[in-house]
């Protein structure tokens, strides 16, 4: 597991705040170098304890100094960094997201595929239990606390 880089991320944001007083040679607003941009985004990706304000600040600083052409690209970079910070990866599908999300919350989760009537089902497995009572307790918790209404215990 990567080290939490929240303090470094906040320091990078403060450094980028200082760019407001700098200008390019032509007098335009300072644009960060590729190296500065890479450092900021890398520390953001591992800032697991970052407060919500930091993500809004990242967006505004990237807009002003990141050299992006449009807001959509900025939102994608901020979202990518925030998801990675929260989950430890950037899932590209629901099949990747759900177990990563559950794992980030401390559950032992994995996925498997299953063919049902010619269709592929993606099964998320959470935990291993010696008895049905413990498994049902987790099912109840997943439904009530995590909002996974389709959670169910299956004996194998």
Secondary structure, DSSP 8 states (H G I E B T S, - for coil): -----HHHHHHHHHHHHGGGG-B-TTSSB----HHHHHHHHHHHHT-TT--HHHHHHHHHHHHHHS--SSHHHHHHHHHHHHHHHHHSS---SHHHHHHHHHHHTT--EEEEEEEETTEEEEEEEE---SSHHHHHHHHHHHHHTS--TT------
